Amino acid sequence: MKEELGDYALIRLTPELIAKKRDELLAGFTFKGTQRSPSTVNRYMATLSTLFTIMVEEWGWLHESPMKRVRKLKEPQGRIRFID
């Protein structure tokens, strides 16, 4: 995310920009050559959301987190496992 958002000032990080970068991340490929799953992208977004929460609540750098208006991607249902 640093390569994608590191050049922007905090005031310029809008929900629209973050959503655009989220979609680009989803369309990209992993180092193994497979396409990223929505679950992986949501984990990246969760990390970014935590950083923004700290910026708002602890450091007072922003008034509101732009992540509040960015939706998560729909994840596939997990495995159902049974004990034999």
N, CA, C and O atoms as a GROMACS GRO file, in nm:
protein
  336
    1MET      N    1   0.082  -0.120   0.000
    1MET     CA    2   0.000   0.000   0.000
    1MET      C    3   0.087   0.126   0.000
    1MET      O    4   0.045   0.231  -0.048
    2LYS      N    5   0.207   0.114   0.054
    2LYS     CA    6   0.294   0.232   0.055
    2LYS      C    7   0.325   0.279  -0.087
    2LYS      O    8   0.328   0.400  -0.113
    3GLU      N    9   0.348   0.184  -0.179
    3GLU     CA   10   0.377   0.223  -0.317
    3GLU      C   11   0.256   0.290  -0.382
    3GLU      O   12   0.271   0.380  -0.464
    4GLU      N   13   0.136   0.245  -0.345
    4GLU     CA   14   0.015   0.297  -0.406
    4GLU      C   15  -0.033   0.429  -0.345
    4GLU      O   16  -0.078   0.518  -0.417
    5LEU      N   17  -0.024   0.441  -0.213
    5LEU     CA   18  -0.082   0.558  -0.145
    5LEU      C   19   0.021   0.647  -0.076
    5LEU      O   20  -0.014   0.751  -0.021
    6GLY      N   21   0.148   0.606  -0.079
    6GLY     CA   22   0.252   0.678  -0.005
    6GLY      C   23   0.281   0.818  -0.055
    6GLY      O   24   0.331   0.900   0.022
    7ASP      N   25   0.252   0.847  -0.179
    7ASP     CA   26   0.282   0.979  -0.235
    7ASP      C   27   0.170   1.082  -0.210
    7ASP      O   28   0.187   1.199  -0.243
    8TYR      N   29   0.059   1.038  -0.154
    8TYR     CA   30  -0.055   1.127  -0.131
    8TYR      C   31  -0.048   1.187   0.009
    8TYR      O   32  -0.007   1.120   0.104
    9ALA      N   33  -0.088   1.314   0.022
    9ALA     CA   34  -0.104   1.376   0.154
    9ALA      C   35  -0.229   1.315   0.218
    9ALA      O   36  -0.321   1.274   0.147
   10LEU      N   37  -0.233   1.309   0.350
   10LEU     CA   38  -0.347   1.248   0.420
   10LEU      C   39  -0.479   1.312   0.381
   10LEU      O   40  -0.580   1.243   0.370
   11ILE      N   41  -0.480   1.441   0.360
   11ILE     CA   42  -0.603   1.512   0.326
   11ILE      C   43  -0.654   1.471   0.188
   11ILE      O   44  -0.773   1.486   0.160
   12ARG      N   45  -0.567   1.418   0.102
   12ARG     CA   46  -0.604   1.377  -0.034
   12ARG      C   47  -0.651   1.232  -0.042
   12ARG      O   48  -0.696   1.188  -0.148
   13LEU      N   49  -0.643   1.157   0.067
   13LEU     CA   50  -0.688   1.018   0.068
   13LEU      C   51  -0.839   1.014   0.090
   13LEU      O   52  -0.887   1.014   0.204
   14THR      N   53  -0.912   1.009  -0.019
   14THR     CA   54  -1.058   1.010  -0.014
   14THR      C   55  -1.110   0.866  -0.024
   14THR      O   56  -1.037   0.778  -0.070
   15PRO      N   57  -1.234   0.842   0.017
   15PRO     CA   58  -1.292   0.709   0.000
   15PRO      C   59  -1.292   0.664  -0.146
   15PRO      O   60  -1.274   0.545  -0.174
   16GLU      N   61  -1.312   0.757  -0.239
   16GLU     CA   62  -1.313   0.723  -0.380
   16GLU      C   63  -1.177   0.673  -0.426
   16GLU      O   64  -1.168   0.575  -0.500
   17LEU      N   65  -1.071   0.739  -0.382
   17LEU     CA   66  -0.936   0.698  -0.419
   17LEU      C   67  -0.902   0.562  -0.358
   17LEU      O   68  -0.844   0.477  -0.426
   18ILE      N   69  -0.937   0.542  -0.233
   18ILE     CA   70  -0.909   0.415  -0.167
   18ILE      C   71  -0.987   0.301  -0.234
   18ILE      O   72  -0.933   0.192  -0.253
   19ALA      N   73  -1.112   0.326  -0.271
   19ALA     CA   74  -1.192   0.224  -0.339
   19ALA      C   75  -1.132   0.191  -0.476
   19ALA      O   76  -1.132   0.075  -0.518
   20LYS      N   77  -1.081   0.292  -0.545
   20LYS     CA   78  -1.017   0.268  -0.674
   20LYS      C   79  -0.892   0.182  -0.656
   20LYS      O   80  -0.871   0.088  -0.733
   21LYS      N   81  -0.811   0.212  -0.557
   21LYS     CA   82  -0.690   0.133  -0.530
   21LYS      C   83  -0.726  -0.009  -0.485
   21LYS      O   84  -0.655  -0.104  -0.517
   22ARG      N   85  -0.836  -0.023  -0.411
   22ARG     CA   86  -0.884  -0.155  -0.370
   22ARG      C   87  -0.918  -0.240  -0.492
   22ARG      O   88  -0.882  -0.357  -0.500
   23ASP      N   89  -0.988  -0.180  -0.587
   23ASP     CA   90  -1.027  -0.252  -0.708
   23ASP      C   91  -0.905  -0.288  -0.793
   23ASP      O   92  -0.901  -0.395  -0.854
   24GLU      N   93  -0.806  -0.199  -0.799
   24GLU     CA   94  -0.683  -0.228  -0.871
   24GLU      C   95  -0.608  -0.344  -0.804
   24GLU      O   96  -0.552  -0.430  -0.872
   25LEU      N   97  -0.608  -0.345  -0.672
   25LEU     CA   98  -0.542  -0.453  -0.598
   25LEU      C   99  -0.611  -0.586  -0.626
   25LEU      O  100  -0.544  -0.688  -0.642
   26LEU      N  101  -0.743  -0.586  -0.633
   26LEU     CA  102  -0.819  -0.707  -0.663
   26LEU      C  103  -0.789  -0.758  -0.804
   26LEU      O  104  -0.783  -0.879  -0.826
   27ALA      N  105  -0.771  -0.668  -0.897
   27ALA     CA  106  -0.745  -0.706  -1.035
   27ALA      C  107  -0.601  -0.755  -1.057
   27ALA      O  108  -0.570  -0.816  -1.159
   28GLY      N  109  -0.514  -0.726  -0.960
   28GLY     CA  110  -0.373  -0.763  -0.974
   28GLY      C  111  -0.348  -0.910  -0.943
   28GLY      O  112  -0.438  -0.986  -0.908
   29PHE      N  113  -0.222  -0.948  -0.958
   29PHE     CA  114  -0.181  -1.086  -0.937
   29PHE      C  115  -0.081  -1.096  -0.823
   29PHE      O  116  -0.009  -1.000  -0.794
   30THR      N  117  -0.076  -1.212  -0.760
   30THR     CA  118   0.019  -1.236  -0.653
   30THR      C  119   0.155  -1.270  -0.713
   30THR      O  120   0.168  -1.282  -0.835
   31PHE      N  121   0.254  -1.285  -0.628
   31PHE     CA  122   0.387  -1.321  -0.677
   31PHE      C  123   0.389  -1.462  -0.736
   31PHE      O  124   0.482  -1.496  -0.810
   32LYS      N  125   0.290  -1.544  -0.704
   32LYS     CA  126   0.280  -1.679  -0.761
   32LYS      C  127   0.211  -1.679  -0.896
   32LYS      O  128   0.207  -1.782  -0.964
   33GLY      N  129   0.156  -1.565  -0.937
   33GLY     CA  130   0.089  -1.556  -1.066
   33GLY      C  131  -0.060  -1.580  -1.062
   33GLY      O  132  -0.125  -1.581  -1.166
   34THR      N  133  -0.116  -1.599  -0.943
   34THR     CA  134  -0.261  -1.617  -0.931
   34THR      C  135  -0.327  -1.484  -0.897
   34THR      O  136  -0.264  -1.394  -0.842
   35GLN      N  137  -0.454  -1.474  -0.930
   35GLN     CA  138  -0.526  -1.350  -0.901
   35GLN      C  139  -0.556  -1.342  -0.752
   35GLN      O  140  -0.586  -1.443  -0.688
   36ARG      N  141  -0.549  -1.221  -0.698
   36ARG     CA  142  -0.577  -1.202  -0.555
   36ARG      C  143  -0.724  -1.229  -0.525
   36ARG      O  144  -0.812  -1.196  -0.605
   37SER      N  145  -0.748  -1.288  -0.410
   37SER     CA  146  -0.886  -1.317  -0.370
   37SER      C  147  -0.944  -1.196  -0.298
   37SER      O  148  -0.869  -1.113  -0.245
   38PRO      N  149  -1.076  -1.184  -0.295
   38PRO     CA  150  -1.139  -1.076  -0.219
   38PRO      C  151  -1.101  -1.080  -0.071
   38PRO      O  152  -1.093  -0.976  -0.007
   39SER      N  153  -1.078  -1.198  -0.017
   39SER     CA  154  -1.039  -1.211   0.124
   39SER      C  155  -0.906  -1.144   0.150
   39SER      O  156  -0.888  -1.075   0.250
   40THR      N  157  -0.811  -1.164   0.059
   40THR     CA  158  -0.679  -1.102   0.073
   40THR      C  159  -0.690  -0.951   0.067
   40THR      O  160  -0.628  -0.880   0.147
   41VAL      N  161  -0.766  -0.902  -0.028
   41VAL     CA  162  -0.784  -0.757  -0.042
   41VAL      C  163  -0.851  -0.700   0.082
   41VAL      O  164  -0.814  -0.592   0.128
   42ASN      N  165  -0.948  -0.770   0.138
   42ASN     CA  166  -1.013  -0.724   0.261
   42ASN      C  167  -0.915  -0.718   0.378
   42ASN      O  168  -0.929  -0.632   0.465
   43ARG      N  169  -0.816  -0.807   0.381
   43ARG     CA  170  -0.716  -0.803   0.488
   43ARG      C  171  -0.628  -0.678   0.475
   43ARG      O  172  -0.594  -0.615   0.575
   44TYR      N  173  -0.592  -0.645   0.350
   44TYR     CA  174  -0.518  -0.522   0.328
   44TYR      C  175  -0.600  -0.400   0.373
   44TYR      O  176  -0.548  -0.309   0.437
   45MET      N  177  -0.728  -0.401   0.339
   45MET     CA  178  -0.815  -0.290   0.375
   45MET      C  179  -0.833  -0.280   0.528
   45MET      O  180  -0.843  -0.170   0.583
   46ALA      N  181  -0.836  -0.394   0.595
   46ALA     CA  182  -0.848  -0.394   0.741
   46ALA      C  183  -0.726  -0.332   0.805
   46ALA      O  184  -0.738  -0.258   0.903
   47THR      N  185  -0.609  -0.360   0.751
   47THR     CA  186  -0.486  -0.299   0.802
   47THR      C  187  -0.489  -0.149   0.782
   47THR      O  188  -0.455  -0.073   0.873
   48LEU      N  189  -0.530  -0.106   0.664
   48LEU     CA  190  -0.540   0.036   0.635
   48LEU      C  191  -0.643   0.104   0.726
   48LEU      O  192  -0.621   0.216   0.772
   49SER      N  193  -0.754   0.037   0.751
   49SER     CA  194  -0.858   0.090   0.838
   49SER      C  195  -0.806   0.109   0.981
   49SER      O  196  -0.837   0.208   1.047
   50THR      N  197  -0.727   0.014   1.028
   50THR     CA  198  -0.668   0.025   1.162
   50THR      C  199  -0.576   0.145   1.169
   50THR      O  200  -0.577   0.219   1.268
   51LEU      N  201  -0.496   0.165   1.066
   51LEU     CA  202  -0.406   0.281   1.065
   51LEU      C  203  -0.484   0.412   1.069
   51LEU      O  204  -0.449   0.504   1.143
   52PHE      N  205  -0.590   0.420   0.991
   52PHE     CA  206  -0.671   0.542   0.992
   52PHE      C  207  -0.740   0.563   1.127
   52PHE      O  208  -0.753   0.676   1.173
   53THR      N  209  -0.783   0.456   1.190
   53THR     CA  210  -0.845   0.467   1.323
   53THR      C  211  -0.746   0.525   1.423
   53THR      O  212  -0.783   0.610   1.504
   54ILE      N  213  -0.622   0.480   1.419
   54ILE     CA  214  -0.520   0.532   1.509
   54ILE      C  215  -0.495   0.680   1.479
   54ILE      O  216  -0.480   0.760   1.571
   55MET      N  217  -0.490   0.715   1.350
   55MET     CA  218  -0.468   0.855   1.312
   55MET      C  219  -0.579   0.946   1.365
   55MET      O  220  -0.553   1.060   1.403
   56VAL      N  221  -0.701   0.896   1.366
   56VAL     CA  222  -0.815   0.976   1.410
   56VAL      C  223  -0.823   0.980   1.563
   56VAL      O  224  -0.828   1.088   1.622
   57GLU      N  225  -0.823   0.864   1.626
   57GLU     CA  226  -0.852   0.857   1.770
   57GLU      C  227  -0.733   0.889   1.859
   57GLU      O  228  -0.749   0.955   1.962
   58GLU      N  229  -0.614   0.845   1.822
   58GLU     CA  230  -0.500   0.862   1.910
   58GLU      C  231  -0.415   0.984   1.874
   58GLU      O  232  -0.373   1.059   1.963
   59TRP      N  233  -0.390   1.003   1.746
   59TRP     CA  234  -0.299   1.108   1.707
   59TRP      C  235  -0.369   1.238   1.669
   59TRP      O  236  -0.306   1.344   1.669
   60GLY      N  237  -0.498   1.232   1.635
   60GLY     CA  238  -0.572   1.352   1.598
   60GLY      C  239  -0.530   1.413   1.466
   60GLY      O  240  -0.547   1.533   1.446
   61TRP      N  241  -0.476   1.334   1.376
   61TRP     CA  242  -0.430   1.386   1.247
   61TRP      C  243  -0.544   1.411   1.152
   61TRP      O  244  -0.534   1.496   1.064
   62LEU      N  245  -0.654   1.338   1.167
   62LEU     CA  246  -0.772   1.351   1.081
   62LEU      C  247  -0.896   1.364   1.167
   62LEU      O  248  -0.896   1.323   1.284
   63HIS      N  249  -1.002   1.421   1.109
   63HIS     CA  250  -1.129   1.432   1.182
   63HIS      C  251  -1.212   1.305   1.169
   63HIS      O  252  -1.283   1.267   1.261
   64GLU      N  253  -1.201   1.241   1.053
   64GLU     CA  254  -1.279   1.120   1.027
   64GLU      C  255  -1.200   1.027   0.936
   64GLU      O  256  -1.126   1.072   0.849
   65SER      N  257  -1.216   0.899   0.956
   65SER     CA  258  -1.149   0.800   0.874
   65SER      C  259  -1.220   0.785   0.740
   65SER      O  260  -1.341   0.763   0.737
   66PRO      N  261  -1.147   0.797   0.629
   66PRO     CA  262  -1.211   0.775   0.498
   66PRO      C  263  -1.253   0.630   0.478
   66PRO      O  264  -1.334   0.601   0.390
   67MET      N  265  -1.201   0.539   0.557
   67MET     CA  266  -1.235   0.398   0.544
   67MET      C  267  -1.378   0.368   0.586
   67MET      O  268  -1.431   0.262   0.553
   68LYS      N  269  -1.441   0.459   0.660
   68LYS     CA  270  -1.579   0.437   0.702
   68LYS      C  271  -1.674   0.430   0.584
   68LYS      O  272  -1.782   0.370   0.594
   69ARG      N  273  -1.635   0.491   0.472
   69ARG     CA  274  -1.723   0.494   0.356
   69ARG      C  275  -1.676   0.402   0.244
   69ARG      O  276  -1.728   0.408   0.132
   70VAL      N  277  -1.578   0.315   0.273
   70VAL     CA  278  -1.529   0.219   0.174
   70VAL      C  279  -1.584   0.082   0.210
   70VAL      O  280  -1.563   0.033   0.322
   71ARG      N  281  -1.654   0.020   0.118
   71ARG     CA  282  -1.714  -0.111   0.144
   71ARG      C  283  -1.612  -0.223   0.130
   71ARG      O  284  -1.516  -0.214   0.053
   72LYS      N  285  -1.636  -0.328   0.206
   72LYS     CA  286  -1.554  -0.448   0.193
   72LYS      C  287  -1.605  -0.529   0.074
   72LYS      O  288  -1.721  -0.517   0.034
   73LEU      N  289  -1.517  -0.610   0.020
   73LEU     CA  290  -1.556  -0.700  -0.088
   73LEU      C  291  -1.626  -0.822  -0.030
   73LEU      O  292  -1.599  -0.862   0.083
   74LYS      N  293  -1.715  -0.879  -0.108
   74LYS     CA  294  -1.783  -1.000  -0.063
   74LYS      C  295  -1.686  -1.117  -0.070
   74LYS      O  296  -1.621  -1.140  -0.172
   75GLU      N  297  -1.677  -1.191   0.040
   75GLU     CA  298  -1.586  -1.305   0.048
   75GLU      C  299  -1.663  -1.434   0.028
   75GLU      O  300  -1.781  -1.444   0.063
   76PRO      N  301  -1.596  -1.535  -0.030
   76PRO     CA  302  -1.663  -1.665  -0.044
   76PRO      C  303  -1.684  -1.728   0.094
   76PRO      O  304  -1.611  -1.701   0.189
   77GLN      N  305  -1.784  -1.814   0.101
   77GLN     CA  306  -1.811  -1.882   0.226
   77GLN      C  307  -1.697  -1.978   0.257
   77GLN      O  308  -1.644  -2.044   0.167
   78GLY      N  309  -1.660  -1.986   0.383
   78GLY     CA  310  -1.550  -2.073   0.424
   78GLY      C  311  -1.585  -2.220   0.414
   78GLY      O  312  -1.698  -2.257   0.382
   79ARG      N  313  -1.488  -2.302   0.441
   79ARG     CA  314  -1.509  -2.446   0.435
   79ARG      C  315  -1.594  -2.493   0.552
   79ARG      O  316  -1.589  -2.438   0.662
   80ILE      N  317  -1.673  -2.594   0.524
   80ILE     CA  318  -1.750  -2.660   0.631
   80ILE      C  319  -1.678  -2.791   0.662
   80ILE      O  320  -1.660  -2.875   0.575
   81ARG      N  321  -1.638  -2.806   0.786
   81ARG     CA  322  -1.561  -2.924   0.823
   81ARG      C  323  -1.639  -3.005   0.926
   81ARG      O  324  -1.707  -2.950   1.013
   82PHE      N  325  -1.627  -3.135   0.914
   82PHE     CA  326  -1.693  -3.226   1.007
   82PHE      C  327  -1.589  -3.313   1.076
   82PHE      O  328  -1.489  -3.352   1.014
   83ILE      N  329  -1.612  -3.344   1.200
   83ILE     CA  330  -1.523  -3.434   1.272
   83ILE      C  331  -1.568  -3.576   1.244
   83ILE      O  332  -1.686  -3.608   1.259
   84ASP      N  333  -1.476  -3.661   1.202
   84ASP     CA  334  -1.507  -3.801   1.174
   84ASP      C  335  -1.506  -3.883   1.301
   84ASP      O  336  -1.531  -4.003   1.297
   0.00000   0.00000   0.00000
